[in-house]
Amino acid sequence: MSASRSETTNALGPDEPVPEGGGPPVAGAGAELLAALLDGMDAALCAFDADGTITHWNREAERILGWSSEEAVGRHGFAGWAVRTADAEEVQGRLMAAMDGPGRQVHEFALLRKDGGRVLVRTQSARVLGADGKPAGVYCAFSEVHAQIDLERSIALSEALFEDASWGVVLVDVDLRPTVINGYASRALGAGRTSPLGRPLGELVVQGVEELEGALHHVLAEGAPRGLVELWVTLGTGDAERRRCWRSGFLRLASPLAEEPVPLGVGWLFHDVTESKLAEQEADRLRFRSSQLHRAGRAAAECEDPMEAATAYLDFALAGFADHALIDLAEPDGVRLIRAAATPSGAPGPCVPVVGGGIPVRYPSGHPALQAADRNGSVRASAPTGKPAGDWAAERRWPGDAVHALCTVLRSRGRTLGVVTFLRGASRPAFERPDAMYAESMAVLTASALDVAAVTRED
């Protein structure tokens, strides 16, 4: 059988009446307009009168089958030239059956090309009514099945992307405003499917919007980049903010109907890789800190002066970790602390012993360094947001640019030798628990060197 599928759908519009006789040629400008409309269609089209004689045949039909309009118009059905003789009666019957009722009928047929080849086409046929309201013929639009399947795949793909895709998909117009957004993207942005539409991206992204808009402008002007782009953004969700990393790809969208490429906007696809990026950063940080501990041990082993070895440990600890380091040694009574070594307060530099030390540091009660000595552990502190950072640091006898502090006790042979303090400026984040663990590892080595220095002085 040449027909593989058949179905009837509801009419998309009212039947259009034509003059009796199946639509005789329209005179004058009307005929030229009709011919231009038929030949300009993207789909192949032919029409039959009530007797099954072909009355219209456009250029797309000629392209698909190879038969010109002069060769097709006037023939009775497809028998013997566009359809195999054995299949002609069934094909003709299915096409002309559209005259029996309203609506469109969809079929698939194997038609013959002029060169003898066969092509599988999908047809949509519907009746044409005459001036008296009675069926006067049938029009049939058809296209190659593979082209129709490609179109259906494209439609299915777009629907899947905007419904169930595991990547975020956002379409933005040339003004960089979202026009369509899928479920993944709406959840990633912390917004609904419709609320972000038409709004500037700056209302959705608190930080990182400049980089995102820059990428979109680049795509509109020069096309999509070759690889994926990782963008760090901060999203505002109520009173809280979320920092996320989105691995993004971009596609420039151009109209397929324009003669020259006219950008319609950008397709932005992204996937949230924050967790994996944070894990990679943490692994890199651990490797670097482990390397620093190893290098610090090798460098300290070459120092003849134990105090120089103690400061060498802190120099290695500062790299990528903090801006300042202080060593405060405990007096014999264990109540007060004396500054023994420090980095320069004005600019970055090595940790060096304090000349002329011996005067206790006037730390106020409840100072983080005193708390660390009392607890035999670590204490973290940060300047409050509503208070000038310089005042906060000055009250604690720290350099004026200090915003975050980490104080760790120095212990050796079961005794508290003092406290080491690491300080960060405003450009760095606050200290976290992994930072305290690293500082404690360095403090153990530093305390051992300070203990040796104390024993040496006693001898």
C-alpha positions in Angstrom: 0.0 0.0 0.0 1.3 3.4 -0.8 -0.6 5.2 1.9 0.9 4.7 5.4 -1.2 7.0 7.5 -4.5 8.9 7.3 -6.3 11.1 9.7 -9.0 13.9 9.6 -8.6 17.1 11.6 -10.9 19.9 12.4 -11.1 22.7 9.8 -8.8 25.6 10.5 -11.3 28.0 8.8 -14.4 28.1 6.7 -14.5 26.5 3.3 -13.8 29.1 0.6 -16.3 29.2 -2.3 -14.9 29.5 -5.8 -16.8 29.9 -9.1 -18.5 26.8 -10.4 -16.4 24.5 -12.5 -13.6 24.1 -10.0 -12.2 27.6 -10.3 -11.6 28.8 -13.9 -8.7 31.1 -14.5 -9.0 34.5 -13.0 -8.8 37.3 -15.5 -6.3 40.2 -15.6 -4.4 41.3 -12.5 -6.3 38.7 -10.4 -4.8 35.8 -12.3 -1.3 37.3 -12.0 -1.7 37.8 -8.3 -3.0 34.2 -7.8 -0.1 32.8 -9.8 2.4 34.8 -7.7 0.9 33.7 -4.5 0.9 30.0 -5.5 4.5 30.1 -6.8 5.7 31.9 -3.7 4.4 29.3 -1.3 6.9 27.2 0.6 4.7 24.1 0.3 3.8 22.3 -2.9 0.2 22.8 -3.9 -2.1 21.4 -6.5 -5.8 21.6 -6.9 -8.5 19.3 -8.5 -11.9 20.1 -9.8 -14.9 18.0 -9.0 -14.0 15.5 -11.7 -10.4 15.0 -10.5 -8.7 17.1 -13.2 -5.7 19.2 -12.0 -6.4 22.9 -12.2 -3.4 24.4 -10.3 0.2 23.3 -9.9 2.9 25.6 -8.2 6.6 25.8 -8.5 7.3 23.9 -5.2 5.3 21.0 -6.6 7.5 21.2 -9.7 10.7 21.3 -7.6 9.7 18.2 -5.6 8.4 16.1 -8.5 10.0 17.6 -11.6 6.8 18.0 -13.5 6.1 21.6 -14.7 2.8 23.4 -14.5 2.3 23.0 -18.2 2.8 19.3 -17.9 0.6 18.8 -14.9 -2.5 21.1 -15.3 -5.2 19.4 -17.3 -4.3 15.9 -16.4 -6.9 13.7 -14.8 -5.5 12.6 -11.4 -1.9 11.2 -10.9 -2.4 7.9 -12.7 0.4 6.8 -14.9 2.7 9.8 -14.3 2.9 10.9 -10.7 1.7 7.7 -9.1 2.2 4.1 -10.0 -0.8 2.7 -12.0 -1.4 0.1 -9.3 -1.7 2.7 -6.6 -3.4 5.4 -8.6 -7.0 4.5 -7.8 -6.4 4.4 -4.0 -4.4 7.7 -4.0 -7.0 9.5 -6.0 -9.8 8.1 -3.9 -8.2 9.3 -0.7 -7.5 12.8 -2.1 -11.0 13.3 -3.5 -12.6 11.9 -0.3 -11.9 15.4 1.2 -15.0 16.6 -0.8 -17.3 14.6 1.4 -16.9 16.7 4.6 -15.3 19.8 6.2 -11.9 19.7 7.7 -8.5 18.6 6.5 -7.3 15.1 5.8 -3.7 14.1 6.2 -2.2 11.3 4.2 1.3 9.9 3.2 1.8 8.7 -0.3 4.7 7.6 -2.5 4.7 9.8 -5.6 6.8 9.5 -8.7 9.3 12.0 -9.9 9.7 12.9 -13.5 13.1 11.2 -13.6 11.4 7.9 -12.3 12.5 8.2 -8.7 10.0 7.9 -5.8 9.5 10.3 -3.0 7.4 9.9 0.1 5.2 13.0 0.7 2.8 14.1 3.4 -0.4 15.7 2.1 -3.1 17.9 3.6 -6.2 18.0 1.5 -9.5 19.9 1.9 -12.6 20.6 -0.2 -13.3 23.8 -2.1 -16.9 25.0 -2.2 -18.4 26.7 -5.3 -20.5 29.8 -5.4 -23.6 27.6 -4.7 -22.1 26.3 -1.5 -21.6 22.8 -3.0 -18.2 21.0 -3.2 -16.4 22.1 -6.4 -13.1 20.5 -6.0 -10.1 19.7 -3.7 -6.9 21.5 -3.0 -3.9 19.5 -1.8 -0.7 20.8 -0.1 2.2 18.4 0.2 5.8 18.3 1.3 8.5 15.7 1.5 8.1 13.6 4.6 11.7 14.1 5.8 11.3 17.9 5.6 8.1 17.6 7.6 9.8 15.4 10.1 12.7 17.8 10.4 10.2 20.6 11.2 8.4 18.5 13.7 11.7 17.6 15.4 12.6 21.3 15.6 9.3 22.1 17.2 9.5 19.2 19.6 13.1 20.2 20.5 12.1 23.8 21.3 9.1 22.6 23.4 11.4 20.1 25.3 14.0 22.8 25.9 11.4 25.1 27.4 9.8 22.4 29.5 12.0 19.6 30.7 15.6 20.6 29.8 18.3 20.0 32.4 19.9 23.3 31.3 18.6 26.8 31.8 17.3 28.3 28.6 16.6 32.0 28.2 15.8 33.9 25.0 16.6 37.6 25.2 15.8 40.2 22.6 18.1 42.8 21.1 17.5 45.0 24.2 18.8 42.2 26.4 15.5 41.6 28.1 14.2 38.0 28.6 11.4 37.0 26.3 11.1 33.3 27.0 12.5 31.4 30.0 12.3 27.7 30.9 11.6 26.0 34.2 15.3 25.3 35.1 16.2 29.0 34.4 13.3 30.3 36.5 14.4 28.2 39.5 18.0 29.3 39.0 17.0 32.9 38.9 14.7 32.6 41.9 11.8 33.9 39.8 8.7 32.6 38.1 8.2 31.7 34.4 6.6 35.1 33.5 7.8 37.7 36.1 11.3 38.1 34.6 10.0 38.6 31.1 10.7 42.1 29.7 12.7 43.2 32.8 16.3 44.3 32.7 18.8 41.6 33.7 20.1 44.0 36.4 16.9 43.5 38.3 17.6 39.7 38.5 21.4 39.7 38.9 22.9 41.8 41.7 26.5 41.3 40.8 28.0 40.0 37.6 25.4 41.5 35.3 28.0 43.6 33.5 29.9 40.4 32.4 26.6 38.7 31.4 25.4 41.7 29.3 28.9 42.0 27.8 28.7 38.5 26.6 25.2 39.0 25.1 26.4 42.2 23.3 29.3 40.3 21.9 27.1 37.5 20.5 24.7 40.1 18.9 27.6 41.9 17.3 30.0 39.1 16.3 28.4 35.8 16.9 28.6 33.1 19.6 32.0 32.3 21.2 33.5 29.0 20.4 33.5 27.6 23.9 31.5 27.7 27.0 31.8 30.7 29.4 31.8 30.5 33.2 30.1 33.4 34.8 30.0 34.1 38.5 26.9 36.1 39.5 25.2 37.1 42.7 21.4 36.8 42.9 19.3 38.8 45.2 16.6 36.7 46.9 14.8 38.8 49.4 17.1 39.8 52.2 19.7 37.2 51.3 22.1 36.9 48.3 23.3 33.8 46.5 26.6 33.6 44.6 26.4 31.1 41.8 28.6 30.0 38.9 26.8 29.4 35.6 28.5 27.6 32.7 27.0 29.3 29.8 26.7 29.0 26.0 25.2 31.5 23.6 23.6 31.4 20.2 22.7 34.3 18.0 19.2 34.1 16.7 18.5 35.4 13.2 15.3 35.5 11.2 15.1 32.8 8.6 12.7 34.9 6.5 15.0 37.9 6.0 17.3 38.2 3.0 20.1 39.6 5.2 20.8 38.1 8.6 18.7 40.2 11.1 19.4 39.3 14.7 16.3 38.6 16.7 18.2 38.2 20.0 20.3 35.6 21.8 19.6 32.1 23.0 21.4 31.8 26.4 21.9 28.3 27.8 23.4 27.7 31.1 24.0 25.1 33.8 24.7 25.8 37.5 28.1 24.4 38.3 28.6 26.2 41.6 29.0 23.1 43.7 31.6 21.5 41.5 33.5 24.8 41.1 33.6 25.3 44.9 34.9 21.7 45.3 37.6 22.4 42.7 38.6 25.6 44.4 38.7 23.8 47.8 40.9 21.0 46.4 43.2 23.6 44.8 43.4 25.5 48.1 44.2 22.3 50.0 47.0 21.4 47.6 48.5 24.9 47.8 48.4 25.0 51.6 49.9 21.5 51.9 52.7 22.7 49.6 53.2 25.8 51.7 53.5 23.7 54.9 56.1 21.5 53.2 58.0 24.5 51.8 57.8 26.3 55.2 59.3 23.2 57.0 62.1 23.0 54.5 62.9 26.7 54.8 62.7 26.8 58.6 65.1 23.8 58.8 67.8 26.0 57.2 67.5 28.8 59.8 70.1 28.8 62.5 68.1 31.2 64.6 64.9 29.6 66.0 63.1 33.0 66.0 63.9 33.4 62.3 62.4 29.9 61.7 59.2 31.0 63.5 58.8 34.1 61.3 59.6 32.0 58.2 56.6 29.8 58.9 54.3 32.9 59.0 55.8 34.2 55.8 54.8 31.1 54.0 51.4 31.1 55.7 50.6 34.6 54.5 50.7 33.7 50.8 47.2 33.8 49.5 45.9 33.6 53.1 46.1 36.9 54.9 47.6 40.4 54.7 49.2 40.7 58.2 50.5 38.3 60.9 51.4 39.1 64.5 53.1 37.1 67.2 52.3 37.9 70.8 54.1 35.9 73.5 52.6 35.3 76.9 54.3 36.6 80.0 55.2 34.2 82.7 52.0 35.1 84.6 50.0 34.1 81.4 47.8 37.2 81.8 49.4 39.7 79.4 50.8 39.4 75.9 53.9 41.0 74.5 54.4 41.7 70.8 57.3 39.6 69.6 57.1 39.8 65.7 54.8 41.5 63.1 54.5 42.3 59.5 54.6 46.0 58.4 51.4 47.8 59.0 51.5 50.0 56.0 52.4 47.7 53.1 52.9 43.9 52.6 56.2 42.6 53.9 57.9 39.8 55.8 57.2 39.0 59.4 60.2 40.3 61.5 60.9 40.5 65.2 59.9 43.7 67.0 62.9 45.7 68.1 62.8 46.8 71.7 59.9 44.5 72.7 59.0 43.8 76.2 56.1 46.1 76.8 52.7 44.3 77.1 50.2 45.1 74.3 47.3 47.0 75.7 44.6 44.6 74.6 41.2 45.5 76.0 39.2 42.9 78.0 37.5 40.3 75.7 40.1 40.8 72.9 40.1 37.9 70.4 43.8 37.2 71.2 43.1 36.9 74.9 40.1 34.7 74.2 42.2 32.4 72.1 44.8 32.1 74.9 42.0 31.4 77.4 40.4 28.8 75.2 43.6 27.1 73.9 42.0 27.3 70.5 41.1 29.7 67.7 38.9 32.8 67.6 37.5 34.5 64.5 36.3 38.1 64.4 35.1 40.6 61.7 34.4 44.3 61.8 30.7 45.1 62.0 29.1 46.5 58.9 27.7 49.6 60.5 31.0 50.7 62.1 34.1 52.2 60.4 36.7 49.4 60.0 39.6 51.6 61.0 38.0 52.4 64.4 37.3 48.7 64.9 41.0 47.8 64.1 42.4 50.6 66.2 40.5 49.6 69.3 42.1 46.1 69.0 45.6 47.4 68.4 45.7 46.1 64.8 46.7 47.8 61.5 44.0 50.2 60.3 43.2 48.2 57.2 42.3 45.0 59.1 38.6 43.9 58.7 38.8 40.2 59.5 40.9 38.5 62.2 41.9 35.0 63.2 43.7 34.4 66.5 45.2 31.0 67.2 47.0 29.9 70.4 50.7 28.9 70.3 51.3 25.8 72.4 54.3 23.6 72.8 55.1 20.8 75.4 51.7 21.4 77.0 52.3 25.1 77.6 50.7 28.2 76.1 53.5 30.3 74.6 51.4 33.0 73.1 49.0 33.8 70.3 49.5 34.3 66.5 47.0 36.6 64.8 46.3 36.7 61.0 44.5 39.7 59.6 42.7 40.3 56.3 41.7 43.5 54.6 38.3 44.4 53.0 39.3 42.8 49.7 39.3 39.3 51.2 36.4 37.3 52.7 36.1 36.5 56.4 38.0 33.6 57.9 36.1 30.3 57.9 36.6 27.0 59.7 39.0 25.5 57.1 41.1 28.7 57.5 41.3 28.1 61.2 42.5 24.6 60.7 45.3 25.8 58.4 46.3 28.5 60.8 46.4 25.9 63.6 48.7 23.7 61.5 51.1 26.7 61.0 50.8 27.6 64.7 52.0 24.2 65.8 55.2 24.6 63.7 55.7 28.2 64.8 55.2 27.3 68.5 57.9 24.6 68.2 60.4 27.1 66.8 59.5 29.7 69.5 59.9 27.1 72.2 63.4 26.3 70.9 64.2 30.0 70.9 63.1 30.4 74.5 65.2 27.4 75.6 68.2 28.8 73.7 67.9 32.1 75.5 67.7 30.4 78.9 70.9 28.5 78.1 
